Amino acid sequence: MFTSAADQVGQKRLKIASQSTEDRFPLMRRPLDMEWSQGGYARQSGTVSGLWAHTLTWADVDPTRHPFEMDDDAAEELVSLVAPLLPSAEAACEDRWRSLDPVTEFLAGRYGRWACGWNWSIGEGDVDGGVVEVWCCSSDSVTTPDATATLVVAALREWRGWLEDLAERFTDLALPGNTPVTSTDHWSWERACTRLVTVVADRTQAESGWYGHCMQVLRWFLAYSGIDEGQALAIVENAVGGRFGSWIAPDVPVVDTVSSRFASGVGKIR
């Protein structure tokens, strides 16, 4: 793969910046060779970071497994703890992919891995294709320590709210307990997929990479329903099969096709 001189310089900066923080933050330890996409985003080759929100499973984010409450006093305290971990605005611009890792590592250690999604913003942000609105990206959202730390806490609370919203939706969409999946259940699974695709497309505004989180949410729902991760991955990949794209919400026929294939996939494994 061709790597430009500018990209080579960027890779060198990433390696240098990482050396001073990896001993303090073990989740950040990972291979440092990076593949660079055409859009300029760093994509990990080999073992991905434990900080990468795309790797989160339902067990990682399930609100019932990871209680979380934050009143105004707790939020103020968290702001004071996050502020010293933040990079300068200049450093955030130069090393946008790694500059916030110390913050993410701290939040994950304090609250659980679910917190890794705090900066999964809408569109081409730090992660690409998320739901968080209050945070844009490290190059734009990092200003003064206090102001930025306040944004971090607001983003964390917004991300948590999304997870709690999903948990409620899963409860509403799930089949009653101990209900066997038969041909008559096809409609229930199809309805669940349609509603989840619709809500994720809406929350992500169907911008860059939105379908990655959409597929993740579908896998989470299957895990919530008792289907193991390997089977869930196969079902979702077969159902979506490249039918979703960036910057465009799927139309009704596409959603219907995906939902029907999703339901059929569930029926085949039970």
C-alpha positions as CSV (number, residue, x, y, z in Angstrom):
1,M,0.0,0.0,0.0
2,F,1.4,3.4,-1.0
3,T,2.3,5.7,2.0
4,S,3.0,9.4,1.3
5,A,5.7,11.3,3.0
6,A,3.2,13.2,5.0
7,D,1.7,10.0,6.2
8,Q,5.1,8.6,7.2
9,V,5.7,11.7,9.3
10,G,2.3,11.3,10.9
11,Q,3.1,7.7,11.8
12,K,6.4,8.7,13.3
13,R,4.6,11.3,15.5
14,L,2.1,8.7,16.7
15,K,4.8,6.3,17.7
16,I,6.7,9.0,19.6
17,A,3.6,10.3,21.4
18,S,2.6,6.9,22.4
19,Q,5.8,6.1,24.2
20,S,5.2,8.6,27.1
21,T,1.8,7.3,28.0
22,E,1.6,3.6,27.3
23,D,3.3,2.6,30.6
24,R,0.6,4.5,32.5
25,F,-2.4,3.3,30.5
26,P,-2.1,-0.5,29.7
27,L,-5.2,-0.6,27.5
28,M,-3.3,1.5,25.0
29,R,-0.6,-1.1,24.5
30,R,-1.0,-2.4,20.9
31,P,1.1,-2.8,17.7
32,L,2.1,0.7,16.5
33,D,2.1,-0.1,12.8
34,M,-0.9,1.7,11.3
35,E,-2.7,1.4,8.0
36,W,-3.9,4.7,6.7
37,S,-7.2,4.9,4.9
38,Q,-7.8,7.2,1.9
39,G,-9.8,9.5,4.2
40,G,-6.8,10.0,6.5
41,Y,-8.0,7.9,9.4
42,A,-5.8,5.6,11.2
43,R,-7.0,2.0,11.2
44,Q,-5.3,-0.6,13.4
45,S,-3.7,-3.5,11.6
46,G,-3.5,-6.5,13.8
47,T,-4.6,-6.4,17.4
48,V,-7.0,-3.5,18.0
49,S,-6.9,-1.3,21.1
50,G,-9.1,-2.1,24.1
51,L,-10.1,1.6,23.8
52,W,-11.8,1.2,20.4
53,A,-15.6,1.6,20.8
54,H,-16.2,-0.7,17.8
55,T,-15.0,-3.7,19.8
56,L,-17.5,-3.2,22.6
57,T,-19.9,-6.1,23.2
58,W,-23.2,-6.1,24.9
59,A,-21.6,-7.6,28.0
60,D,-19.3,-4.5,28.0
61,V,-22.1,-1.9,27.7
62,D,-25.2,-3.5,29.3
63,P,-26.4,-0.9,31.9
64,T,-27.7,-3.6,34.2
65,R,-24.2,-5.0,34.5
66,H,-22.5,-1.7,34.9
67,P,-24.5,0.7,37.2
68,F,-23.8,4.4,36.7
69,E,-25.2,7.4,38.4
70,M,-23.8,11.0,38.1
71,D,-25.3,14.0,39.8
72,D,-24.0,17.5,39.4
73,D,-21.5,17.1,42.3
74,A,-20.1,13.9,40.8
75,A,-19.9,15.6,37.4
76,E,-18.0,18.5,38.8
77,E,-15.6,16.1,40.5
78,L,-15.1,14.2,37.3
79,V,-14.3,17.4,35.4
80,S,-11.5,18.1,37.9
81,L,-10.1,14.6,37.4
82,V,-10.2,14.7,33.6
83,A,-8.8,18.2,33.0
84,P,-5.1,17.2,33.9
85,L,-5.3,14.3,31.4
86,L,-6.2,16.5,28.4
87,P,-3.8,17.4,25.7
88,S,-3.2,21.0,24.6
89,A,-5.2,22.2,21.6
90,E,-2.0,22.1,19.5
91,A,-1.2,18.5,20.5
92,A,-4.8,17.4,19.8
93,C,-4.5,18.8,16.3
94,E,-1.1,17.1,15.7
95,D,-2.0,13.7,17.1
96,R,-5.8,13.5,16.9
97,W,-6.0,9.7,17.0
98,R,-4.1,9.1,20.2
99,S,-4.2,12.4,22.1
100,L,-7.3,11.5,24.1
101,D,-6.4,7.9,24.9
102,P,-5.4,8.8,28.4
103,V,-8.9,10.3,29.0
104,T,-10.6,7.2,27.6
105,E,-8.3,4.9,29.6
106,F,-9.1,6.7,32.8
107,L,-12.9,6.7,32.1
108,A,-12.8,3.0,31.2
109,G,-10.9,2.1,34.4
110,R,-13.2,4.2,36.6
111,Y,-16.6,3.1,35.1
112,G,-16.0,0.1,32.8
113,R,-15.2,-0.4,29.2
114,W,-18.6,0.9,28.1
115,A,-17.1,4.4,28.7
116,C,-14.8,4.0,25.7
117,G,-17.7,5.3,23.5
118,W,-17.7,8.7,25.2
119,N,-16.3,10.4,22.1
120,W,-18.0,8.3,19.4
121,S,-19.4,11.4,17.8
122,I,-21.6,11.8,14.7
123,G,-19.8,11.7,11.4
124,E,-16.1,11.9,10.8
125,G,-15.1,12.5,14.4
126,D,-12.5,10.7,16.6
127,V,-14.1,7.3,16.0
128,D,-16.4,7.7,12.9
129,G,-20.1,7.0,12.7
130,G,-21.3,7.4,16.3
131,V,-24.2,9.0,18.1
132,V,-22.6,11.6,20.5
133,E,-23.6,15.2,19.5
134,V,-21.9,17.3,22.2
135,W,-18.4,16.2,21.2
136,C,-17.1,16.8,17.7
137,C,-13.5,15.7,17.6
138,S,-10.2,16.2,19.3
139,S,-9.0,18.8,16.8
140,D,-12.1,21.0,17.2
141,S,-13.4,20.2,20.7
142,V,-10.2,20.5,22.7
143,T,-9.7,24.1,23.9
144,T,-9.0,25.0,27.5
145,P,-8.7,22.1,30.1
146,D,-11.8,23.1,32.1
147,A,-14.0,23.8,29.1
148,T,-12.9,20.6,27.4
149,A,-13.2,18.4,30.5
150,T,-16.8,19.7,30.9
151,L,-17.5,18.6,27.3
152,V,-16.0,15.2,28.0
153,V,-18.3,14.6,31.0
154,A,-21.3,15.8,29.0
155,A,-20.3,13.4,26.2
156,L,-19.9,10.5,28.6
157,R,-23.4,11.2,30.0
158,E,-24.9,11.4,26.5
159,W,-23.3,8.1,25.5
160,R,-24.5,6.5,28.7
161,G,-28.0,7.8,27.9
162,W,-27.9,6.1,24.5
163,L,-26.9,2.8,26.1
164,E,-29.8,3.0,28.5
165,D,-32.2,3.9,25.7
166,L,-31.0,0.8,23.8
167,A,-31.5,-1.4,26.8
168,E,-35.1,-0.2,27.1
169,R,-35.7,-0.8,23.4
170,F,-34.2,-4.3,23.6
171,T,-36.6,-5.1,26.5
172,D,-39.6,-3.9,24.4
173,L,-38.5,-5.7,21.3
174,A,-37.4,-9.0,22.8
175,L,-39.6,-12.1,22.6
176,P,-41.2,-13.2,25.9
177,G,-38.9,-15.3,28.0
178,N,-38.5,-19.0,27.0
179,T,-40.4,-18.4,23.7
180,P,-39.1,-20.8,21.1
181,V,-38.2,-19.2,17.7
182,T,-40.5,-20.7,15.1
183,S,-41.7,-19.6,11.7
184,T,-44.4,-17.5,13.4
185,D,-41.6,-15.5,15.2
186,H,-40.2,-14.3,11.9
187,W,-42.2,-11.1,12.1
188,S,-41.0,-10.3,15.7
189,W,-37.4,-10.5,14.7
190,E,-38.0,-8.6,11.5
191,R,-39.8,-5.8,13.4
192,A,-36.9,-5.6,15.9
193,C,-34.3,-5.2,13.2
194,T,-36.4,-2.6,11.3
195,R,-36.8,-0.5,14.4
196,L,-33.2,-0.7,15.5
197,V,-31.9,0.2,12.1
198,T,-34.2,3.1,11.9
199,V,-33.3,4.5,15.3
200,V,-29.5,4.1,14.7
201,A,-29.8,5.8,11.3
202,D,-31.6,8.6,13.0
203,R,-29.3,9.0,15.9
204,T,-26.1,8.8,13.8
205,Q,-27.8,11.1,11.1
206,A,-26.7,8.3,8.7
207,E,-23.3,10.1,8.3
208,S,-19.9,8.7,7.7
209,G,-19.6,5.1,8.8
210,W,-22.9,5.0,10.6
211,Y,-23.6,1.4,9.5
212,G,-20.7,0.1,11.7
213,H,-22.5,1.1,14.9
214,C,-25.8,-0.1,13.4
215,M,-24.5,-3.6,12.8
216,Q,-23.0,-3.5,16.3
217,V,-26.4,-2.6,17.8
218,L,-28.0,-5.5,15.9
219,R,-25.3,-7.8,17.4
220,W,-26.0,-6.4,20.8
221,F,-29.7,-7.1,20.5
222,L,-29.0,-10.7,19.5
223,A,-26.6,-11.1,22.5
224,Y,-29.3,-9.6,24.7
225,S,-31.6,-12.3,23.3
226,G,-29.2,-15.1,24.3
227,I,-27.5,-15.7,20.9
228,D,-23.7,-16.1,21.1
229,E,-21.4,-13.6,19.6
230,G,-20.2,-15.8,16.7
231,Q,-23.7,-16.6,15.6
232,A,-24.7,-13.0,16.0
233,L,-21.9,-11.7,13.9
234,A,-22.7,-14.2,11.1
235,I,-26.4,-13.3,11.1
236,V,-25.8,-9.5,11.0
237,E,-23.1,-9.7,8.3
238,N,-25.3,-11.9,6.1
239,A,-28.3,-9.6,6.7
240,V,-26.6,-6.3,5.9
241,G,-24.1,-7.6,3.3
242,G,-23.0,-4.2,2.1
243,R,-26.5,-2.8,1.7
244,F,-25.8,0.2,3.9
245,G,-23.6,3.1,2.9
246,S,-22.2,6.3,4.4
247,W,-24.1,9.6,4.2
248,I,-27.3,8.0,3.1
249,A,-30.1,6.5,5.2
250,P,-31.4,3.2,3.8
251,D,-34.7,3.4,2.1
252,V,-37.7,1.2,3.0
253,P,-37.0,-1.6,0.5
254,V,-33.4,-1.9,1.7
255,V,-34.5,-2.0,5.4
256,D,-37.1,-4.6,4.6
257,T,-34.6,-6.8,2.8
258,V,-32.1,-6.5,5.7
259,S,-34.8,-7.2,8.3
260,S,-36.1,-10.2,6.5
261,R,-32.6,-11.7,6.1
262,F,-32.0,-10.9,9.8
263,A,-35.1,-12.8,10.9
264,S,-34.3,-15.7,8.6
265,G,-30.8,-15.9,10.0
266,V,-32.1,-16.1,13.6
267,G,-34.6,-18.8,12.6
268,K,-31.9,-21.0,11.1
269,I,-29.8,-21.2,14.3
270,R,-32.5,-22.2,16.7
